[in-house]
């Protein structure tokens, strides 16, 4: 069969009005969870601090989030990152995280991907001759997080690991009334974001085999109940004091060399395809708090949706306000999936995106 080859150069963008906004992105994933990194086209995000920039983007640039996350350019489970300047002298970059409901305070799978991205795209210098790992200091809304990226042959490769902000158990054995279920006992822990933890079995579900829709509905019910009945506060900032989501587990919290499985449902019923980096951080802190895990004892955490695995361990003790905390190391693989440019024409009735309900 013959093919017809065009003599015209392939344009970087289709024909459009030069004044039409265009957003350029690099797409990645870690453990199956997507990350859309904005390379160009985002208006300036202003503010003296990263948290102030987060408030500014929420108030003045939320259309950018909707355009990138929602259909027809994204989908309800898309995740994004906008790179901004950090006020911290030790930070190589600052980042604002985007999802279907708004703006997170921490995202572990994104940190794994951003570590590779920052090294490969020259946002941090390559390690010195003979060194096999580069450190990337990423200022997240929850604080400074250090990613460590393997380097060989002039580019990143292999797994990435990061060290978290201080992670701690906020409340254990909390009794919550969940409509449609008997009174549940849940735990709440912080890993850069706050999560409620409960065994799916207590909700009559098997986290490994139940339909995702059933797990989402159950986790959402827990999130709503906890939010209504328990006040979430963070000792350092009011901006961090909110319940991000619920993680349903297989109940296997005691140490084992076998992976423990969970699913994270956050924001507006958004499902994390990965084991959830900040969720692993919080779950490690919770297990350490309960005496189920020792320092530098590595556990594997599996996603119930994709089967992907992150590992985690508490590397040292710390404090967060009056809370006893730990610094957690999370490790996983991040991969590139492609690049894209989005044109936002003024006469497009869907220019700001939509979500299927």
C-alpha positions as CSV (number, residue, x, y, z in Angstrom):
1,X,0.0,0.0,0.0
2,X,1.4,3.4,-1.0
3,X,1.5,6.3,1.5
4,X,1.4,10.0,0.7
5,X,4.2,12.0,2.3
6,X,3.6,15.7,2.8
7,X,6.3,18.1,1.9
8,X,5.0,20.6,4.4
9,X,6.8,20.8,7.8
10,X,4.8,19.5,10.7
11,X,3.7,22.5,12.8
12,X,4.3,22.5,16.5
13,X,0.8,23.9,16.8
14,X,-2.2,23.8,14.4
15,X,-3.2,27.1,12.7
16,X,-4.5,29.5,15.2
17,X,-4.7,33.2,16.1
18,X,-1.3,34.3,17.5
19,X,-3.2,35.9,20.4
20,X,-4.9,32.6,21.3
21,X,-3.4,31.2,24.6
22,X,-1.5,27.9,24.3
23,X,-0.5,25.7,27.2
24,X,2.5,23.4,26.7
25,X,2.9,20.4,29.0
26,X,5.0,17.3,29.7
27,X,3.0,14.3,30.8
28,X,4.4,11.7,33.1
29,X,3.1,9.0,35.5
30,X,4.3,7.3,38.6
31,X,2.8,4.0,39.5
32,X,0.1,4.7,36.9
33,X,-1.0,8.0,38.4
34,X,-0.7,10.8,35.8
35,X,1.1,14.0,36.2
36,X,0.8,16.9,33.8
37,X,3.6,19.4,34.2
38,X,3.1,22.9,32.8
39,X,6.1,24.0,30.7
40,X,4.8,27.2,29.2
41,X,1.6,29.3,28.8
42,X,0.5,29.6,32.4
43,X,0.1,33.3,33.5
44,X,2.4,34.4,36.3
45,X,1.4,33.2,39.7
46,X,2.2,36.0,42.2
47,X,2.7,36.0,45.9
48,X,5.5,36.4,48.5
49,X,5.2,32.8,49.6
50,X,4.3,29.5,48.1
51,X,1.1,29.3,50.1
52,X,0.2,32.8,49.0
53,X,0.8,31.7,45.4
54,X,-1.5,28.8,46.0
55,X,-4.2,31.2,47.2
56,X,-3.6,33.5,44.2
57,X,-4.0,30.7,41.7
58,X,-7.2,29.4,43.4
59,X,-8.7,32.9,43.3
60,X,-7.5,34.3,40.0
61,X,-6.2,31.5,37.7
62,X,-8.5,28.6,38.4
63,X,-9.5,28.5,34.7
64,X,-6.0,27.2,34.0
65,X,-6.5,24.3,36.4
66,X,-9.9,23.5,34.8
67,X,-8.5,23.6,31.3
68,X,-5.6,21.3,32.1
69,X,-7.5,18.8,34.4
70,X,-11.0,18.6,32.9
71,X,-12.2,17.2,29.7
72,X,-11.8,17.5,26.7
73,X,-8.0,18.0,27.5
74,X,-7.9,15.9,30.6
75,X,-10.3,13.8,32.7
76,X,-11.7,13.7,36.2
77,X,-8.6,11.8,37.5
78,X,-6.0,13.9,35.9
79,X,-3.3,15.4,38.1
80,X,-1.1,18.5,37.4
81,X,1.8,20.6,38.6
82,X,2.6,24.2,38.0
83,X,6.2,25.2,38.6
84,X,6.7,28.5,40.5
85,X,9.5,30.3,42.2
86,X,10.1,29.4,45.9
87,X,11.0,31.9,48.6
88,X,13.2,29.2,50.3
89,X,16.9,29.6,49.5
90,X,17.5,25.9,49.5
91,X,14.7,25.0,47.1
92,X,15.5,24.2,43.4
93,X,11.9,24.8,42.5
94,X,8.5,25.4,43.9
95,X,5.3,23.6,42.8
96,X,1.6,23.9,43.0
97,X,-0.4,20.7,42.7
98,X,-3.7,20.6,40.7
99,X,-6.5,18.1,40.8
100,X,-10.2,17.9,39.9
101,X,-11.3,19.8,43.0
102,X,-8.5,22.3,43.6
103,X,-5.0,22.4,45.0
104,X,-3.3,19.9,47.2
105,X,-0.7,20.5,49.9
106,X,1.5,17.5,48.9
107,X,1.7,14.8,46.3
108,X,4.2,12.0,46.5
109,X,3.8,10.5,43.1
110,X,4.3,14.0,41.6
111,X,7.5,14.5,43.6
112,X,8.9,11.3,42.2
113,X,8.1,12.4,38.7
114,X,9.3,16.0,39.3
115,X,12.6,14.7,40.5
116,X,13.3,13.1,37.1
117,X,11.9,16.0,35.3
118,X,14.0,18.6,37.1
119,X,17.2,16.7,36.5
120,X,16.5,15.9,32.8
121,X,15.3,19.4,31.9
122,X,18.2,21.2,33.6
123,X,16.4,22.7,36.5
124,X,19.1,21.3,38.8
125,X,22.8,20.6,37.9
126,X,23.8,17.1,36.9
127,X,25.7,15.3,39.7
128,X,29.5,15.6,39.8
129,X,31.6,13.0,38.0
130,X,31.4,9.6,39.6
131,X,28.2,10.5,41.5
132,X,25.2,8.3,40.8
133,X,22.5,10.3,42.4
134,X,21.2,13.9,42.3
135,X,19.3,15.7,45.0
136,X,16.4,17.9,44.0
137,X,14.9,20.1,46.7
138,X,11.2,20.6,45.9
139,X,9.2,23.2,47.8
140,X,5.7,21.8,48.1
141,X,2.9,23.7,49.9
142,X,3.4,21.5,52.9
143,X,7.1,22.3,53.0
144,X,10.5,21.4,51.6
145,X,10.8,17.8,50.3
146,X,14.1,16.3,49.0
147,X,14.0,13.9,46.0
148,X,16.9,11.7,45.2
149,X,17.2,10.7,41.5
150,X,19.5,8.1,40.0
151,X,21.7,9.4,37.2
152,X,23.6,7.5,34.5
153,X,24.6,8.1,30.9
154,X,23.6,11.8,31.0
155,X,20.0,11.3,32.2
156,X,17.9,10.1,35.0
157,X,17.0,6.4,35.4
158,X,15.8,3.9,37.8
159,X,13.6,4.6,40.9
160,X,13.3,7.9,42.6
161,X,13.0,8.3,46.4
162,X,12.0,11.3,48.5
163,X,12.2,12.3,52.1
164,X,9.0,13.8,53.5
165,X,8.1,16.6,55.7
166,X,7.5,15.5,59.3
167,X,4.6,13.0,59.3
168,X,2.5,12.1,62.3
169,X,-0.7,10.5,63.6
170,X,-3.3,13.1,64.3
171,X,-5.9,10.8,65.8
172,X,-6.3,7.0,66.3
173,X,-9.3,4.9,67.0
174,X,-11.6,7.8,66.2
175,X,-15.3,6.8,66.3
176,X,-17.3,8.2,63.4
177,X,-20.9,7.8,62.3
178,X,-20.9,6.9,58.6
179,X,-24.4,6.9,57.0
180,X,-25.3,3.5,55.6
181,X,-22.8,1.8,57.9
182,X,-22.4,1.1,61.5
183,X,-20.2,3.3,63.6
184,X,-16.6,3.0,62.3
185,X,-13.3,3.4,64.0
186,X,-10.8,5.3,61.8
187,X,-7.3,6.7,62.1
188,X,-6.2,10.1,60.8
189,X,-2.6,10.7,59.8
190,X,-0.5,13.4,58.0
191,X,2.0,12.8,55.3
192,X,2.1,16.3,53.8
193,X,-1.7,16.0,53.6
194,X,-4.3,14.5,56.0
195,X,-5.9,11.2,55.3
196,X,-8.5,9.0,57.1
197,X,-7.5,5.3,57.2
198,X,-9.9,2.4,57.6
199,X,-9.9,-1.2,56.6
200,X,-12.2,-1.8,53.6
201,X,-13.4,-4.9,55.4
202,X,-15.2,-2.7,58.0
203,X,-17.3,-1.4,55.1
204,X,-18.1,-4.8,53.8
205,X,-15.6,-4.7,50.9
206,X,-12.5,-6.4,49.8
207,X,-10.0,-3.7,48.7
208,X,-8.3,-6.1,46.3
209,X,-11.4,-7.4,44.5
210,X,-14.3,-5.0,45.0
211,X,-15.5,-2.8,42.2
212,X,-13.7,0.6,42.1
213,X,-17.0,2.4,42.1
214,X,-18.0,0.7,45.4
215,X,-14.7,1.5,47.0
216,X,-15.0,5.2,45.8
217,X,-18.5,5.5,47.3
218,X,-17.4,4.0,50.6
219,X,-14.3,6.1,50.9
220,X,-16.3,9.2,50.0
221,X,-18.8,8.5,52.7
222,X,-16.0,8.2,55.2
223,X,-14.4,11.5,54.1
224,X,-17.7,13.3,54.4
225,X,-18.4,11.9,57.9
226,X,-14.9,12.6,59.2
227,X,-15.0,16.2,57.8
228,X,-18.4,16.8,59.4
229,X,-17.6,15.3,62.8
230,X,-13.9,16.0,63.4
231,X,-11.9,19.3,63.1
232,X,-8.6,18.9,61.2
233,X,-5.9,21.3,62.3
234,X,-2.2,21.5,61.5
235,X,0.2,23.0,64.0
236,X,2.1,25.1,61.5
237,X,-0.5,26.5,59.1
238,X,-4.3,26.8,58.7
239,X,-3.8,26.3,54.9
240,X,-2.8,22.7,55.7
241,X,-5.7,21.9,58.0
242,X,-8.1,19.9,55.9
243,X,-8.9,16.2,55.2
244,X,-7.6,15.5,51.7
245,X,-9.3,12.0,51.4
246,X,-9.7,8.5,52.7
247,X,-7.5,5.5,52.1
248,X,-9.1,2.1,52.3
249,X,-6.7,-0.7,53.3
250,X,-6.5,-4.4,53.4
251,X,-6.1,-4.1,57.2
252,X,-2.6,-5.6,57.1
253,X,-0.9,-2.9,59.2
254,X,1.5,-5.1,61.1
255,X,4.9,-5.4,59.5
256,X,5.3,-8.0,56.8
257,X,7.6,-8.6,53.9
258,X,4.5,-9.0,51.7
259,X,3.0,-5.8,50.2
260,X,-0.1,-4.3,51.8
261,X,-2.8,-3.1,49.4
262,X,-4.8,0.2,49.6
263,X,-6.8,2.6,47.4
264,X,-6.8,6.3,47.9
265,X,-9.9,8.4,47.1
266,X,-9.3,12.1,47.4
267,X,-10.6,15.5,46.3
268,X,-13.9,15.2,44.4
269,X,-14.0,11.3,44.3
270,X,-10.7,11.2,42.4
271,X,-9.0,7.9,42.4
272,X,-5.2,7.6,42.7
273,X,-3.9,4.9,40.4
274,X,-0.6,4.7,42.4
275,X,-0.1,3.5,46.0
276,X,-0.2,7.3,46.8
277,X,3.1,8.8,47.9
278,X,1.8,11.1,50.6
279,X,-0.6,8.3,51.7
280,X,2.3,5.9,52.1
281,X,4.0,8.6,54.1
282,X,1.1,9.0,56.4
283,X,0.5,5.3,56.7
284,X,4.1,4.7,57.7
285,X,3.9,7.4,60.3
286,X,0.7,5.8,61.7
287,X,2.2,2.3,61.8
288,X,5.3,3.7,63.5
289,X,3.1,5.6,66.0
290,X,1.3,2.3,66.8
291,X,4.6,0.4,67.3
292,X,4.0,-1.8,64.3
293,X,7.1,-0.6,62.4
294,X,10.6,0.2,63.4
295,X,13.0,2.9,62.0
296,X,14.5,1.9,58.6
297,X,12.1,-1.1,58.3
298,X,10.9,-1.1,54.7
299,X,7.4,-1.9,53.7
300,X,5.9,-2.3,50.3
301,X,2.5,-0.7,49.4
302,X,0.4,-1.9,46.4
303,X,-2.3,0.0,44.5
304,X,-5.5,-2.0,44.3
305,X,-6.3,-0.4,40.9
306,X,-3.0,-1.0,39.0
307,X,-0.9,-3.3,41.2
308,X,1.9,-0.8,41.1
309,X,4.2,-0.7,44.2
310,X,5.9,2.0,46.2
311,X,8.1,1.3,49.2
312,X,8.4,3.3,52.3
313,X,10.3,3.5,55.6
314,X,10.6,5.8,58.6
315,X,14.2,7.1,58.5
316,X,14.3,9.2,61.6
317,X,12.2,10.8,64.3
318,X,11.1,14.4,64.2
319,X,8.6,16.9,65.7
320,X,5.7,18.8,64.1
321,X,4.5,21.2,66.7
322,X,3.7,19.1,69.8
323,X,3.3,15.9,67.7
324,X,5.9,13.2,67.7
325,X,6.7,12.7,64.0
326,X,8.9,10.8,61.6
327,X,10.7,11.6,58.3
328,X,9.6,9.0,55.8
329,X,11.4,7.9,52.7
330,X,9.2,6.8,49.8
331,X,10.6,5.1,46.7
332,X,8.9,4.4,43.3
333,X,9.4,4.7,39.5
334,X,8.3,7.6,37.4
335,X,8.0,7.5,33.6
336,X,7.5,10.0,30.7
337,X,4.4,9.5,28.6
338,X,4.7,12.4,26.1
339,X,4.3,16.1,25.5
340,X,1.3,18.2,24.4
341,X,0.2,21.7,23.6
342,X,-3.3,22.9,24.2
343,X,-4.9,25.9,22.3
344,X,-7.7,27.7,24.1
345,X,-9.8,29.4,21.5
346,X,-12.2,32.1,22.7
347,X,-15.2,30.7,20.8
348,X,-14.7,27.2,22.2
349,X,-17.7,26.7,24.6
350,X,-15.6,24.1,26.4
351,X,-12.5,26.1,26.7
352,X,-12.5,25.8,30.5
353,X,-13.3,22.1,30.5
354,X,-16.1,20.0,32.0
355,X,-16.4,17.0,34.3
356,X,-18.8,14.1,33.7
357,X,-20.9,13.4,36.7
